[in-house]
Amino acid sequence: MEKINIICIDDQADVLNAVVKDLAELESHFIVEGCDSAADCEELLEEIDANGELLALVISDHVMPGKSGVEMLTELAADPRFQGTKKILLTGQATQKDTIHAINQANINHYFEKPWDKDALVNEAKKLVTEFIFEKGFNFQDFQGVIHSETLFKYLK
Amino acid sequence: MPVPKWQIEQFSWLKETYFTHPDRRIHIKANEILLHQWQRNERLFLVIEGEASCSHQMEPGEEYLHILTARQDEFIGVQSFFSGNYKSFYKVTAKTHCTLAFIDKDTPMFSDGKTLSLVEQFAPVMASELSARHIRAALAVKEMNETQKRLAHAEQIATLGKMAAGIAHELNNAIGVLKQGRNRTSEYVSEHLLQTESHLSQYFQLGEEQGQKATASDVRKTAKDYEKDLKVDRNLARRIAAIAPQKSDLKMLGEKFLNHKEQAIEAWELGRTLHDMRIAAEHASNIVRSVKQLGREVSEKHAGVQVNDTLSQALTLLKREIRLVDVHLSFGNLPEIFADETELIQVWINIIKNAQEALINSQVENAEISILTRSYRHHLTVVISDNGPGVPEELQKKIFEPDFTTKKTGLSFGLGLGLSIVQRIVVNHGGELLLNSQPGNTKFKIRLPI
């Protein structure tokens, strides 16, 4: 079966660990990776591409040293190799301007404010990976346990 | 507005003609009163030398408002003389020793062949004198408006500071509850594990005490090896790498760890979470402490403060921030000083954190911060330097202004509340703050009196 990744990015190690930990139930079908900067994530993107793996979802913080989350997601949105990849911005510090940019240029799918609610984050992550699975034409039956049922019904209708 | 040439000539002629007579010249000493308000005055004075202040009382009993200062070649008594009521509108006091020349209402007119009366001769010069006074009044109003705006802003800041201090107090209570709850949870889990699953206790302890040391990319690199070596999936490999970022760490953990690795990882991760909670609570407390500073109106200084200790405390608070920076310390033998410890810590935190951010944001290789303290006869100095890109010359003055920030992305708000506060605290301690910055070498030098 294809290796499908989910990447979480936050420069604060404790926050990153918490996000990765929250997504533990997705580990049955996805590889959940953590990165502590945009540069770190870019390195991982190259690896994923080189190994012929897929990237279903990126959950990124915004304010980080070096490149910001919105800047990185904007570049990702323009990267032909990751066109189906879903994007969540998880931040406590985006200004209105950053947020507008995130929606218009980075095409983010969802925006969470910190502190986040685990159930809401996991629910949204499942919804987005389910969309990814359908859009890529995978058999949803291979993804028992991580499929978002409402999204599933929408596709099966 | 330049004065036209003919008017200057007219003034010179008037001065020469009317204000050179030795009998019509008086001297007054500094602080002496030339005229009281509404005093009878039939003279028009010209200041030959010195300065006199003209003030006016609106209502009896009220204070005198300073209206204007008459300087060399300016007139006093214009209103009383030309209006013909001969009563001084101002109280005129000499600011310095003054020499004044005058004419009075009986001084005969000197004909210039063009004008018919003294009033007519003086009119243009008087008109320009009055318009100059108007301009000065307008400038004073403008300045007052600006002062008012500044005051209103300062008041706003002070109000915000007070509000922040109130919020800080509430937050401290909340943080306290979380801290205590975390401690109890940690103790309970620790006890419980010891009694029921003692083989997992050490992993919990390890996570709780030390947290995760490896960075995300270290973890990923090692995880790849573990995936192959241990034949586990990448998610599990990643979790093992978080505990054991080096293969030698894994050896230290031993066979026992690998035999029940999934449970051991759970225990370690729970410990790490509790560790992170403790650090986060400390971080929140520190932020609250610095916010409280905003609302503080008086500092609490006391004798016996060891500046080196305050620096060490600041570094402890910044442990997380400076983990990627090489910090060199060179502490001299310093006498104890009279100071506010909390405020000094605040100063160091702000400067060190700025240096750290500059180094990290510009991705300087071999990032370094050096802290040097030395004592001299009357003062001691603390020099905090970094090898970052430096503060551009045009910004060197601005960085001490309250609203200044270079932080473009997001609403940056950490321990640092800006260099304006640093400046204020240092000045409040009778010290001074100097900045010397070039690319690759930026020095903040703080001098404090002994």
Contacts between the chains, C-beta under 8 A, distances in Angstrom:
chain1	res1	chain2	res2	distance
A	3	B	234	8.0
A	13	B	212	6.1
A	13	B	215	7.3
A	13	B	216	7.3
A	13	B	276	7.9
A	14	B	211	7.9
A	14	B	276	3.6
A	14	B	279	6.5
A	14	B	280	6.1
A	16	B	216	6.2
A	17	B	212	6.5
A	17	B	242	7.8
A	17	B	269	7.9
A	17	B	272	6.6
A	17	B	273	7.5
A	17	B	276	6.6
A	18	B	273	7.3
A	18	B	276	7.3
A	21	B	269	6.7
A	21	B	273	7.3
A	27	B	235	4.2
A	31	B	234	4.9
A	31	B	235	6.1
A	32	B	235	6.1
A	32	B	238	7.7
A	33	B	220	6.4
A	33	B	238	7.1
A	34	B	216	4.5
A	34	B	219	7.0
A	34	B	220	7.7
A	34	B	238	7.7
A	35	B	216	5.2
A	35	B	217	7.1
A	35	B	220	8.0
A	36	B	215	5.7
A	36	B	216	4.2
A	36	B	217	6.9
A	40	B	216	6.1
A	40	B	217	5.0
A	43	B	217	7.1
A	44	B	220	6.9
A	62	B	409	7.1
A	62	B	410	6.0
A	63	B	409	5.3
A	63	B	410	3.8
A	63	B	412	6.9
A	65	B	357	7.6
A	65	B	360	4.5
A	65	B	361	5.5
A	66	B	360	7.9
A	66	B	361	7.1
A	66	B	363	6.7
A	68	B	409	4.7
A	68	B	410	7.5
A	91	B	410	7.4
A	93	B	409	8.0
A	93	B	410	3.6
A	93	B	411	5.4
A	93	B	412	7.3
A	93	B	413	8.0
A	94	B	410	5.8
A	95	B	410	6.1
A	95	B	411	6.3
A	98	B	409	7.0
A	98	B	410	6.5
